[in-house]
């Protein structure tokens, strides 16, 4: 059960990263606080 919760959390983190390239410019303009975490996924 613990590993399932961890897996769920990883999916929640990875899914937004898949969308990052599309929204790169918007993130840089509006979400600079998000960039450090997202850069790790590139």
NORGI-V821782 format. One line per field, one symbol per residue. phi: phi as a letter, one per 30 degrees, with the letter a starting at -180 (. if undefined). psi: psi as a letter, one per 40 degrees, with the letter a starting at -180 (. if undefined). A space follows every 10 residues. Layout:
BEGIN
phi = ???
psi = ???
END
This chain:
BEGIN
phi = .ddddddddd ddddedddde edcedddddc bedddedddd dd
psi = dddddddddd dddddddded ddedddddde fddddddddd e.
END
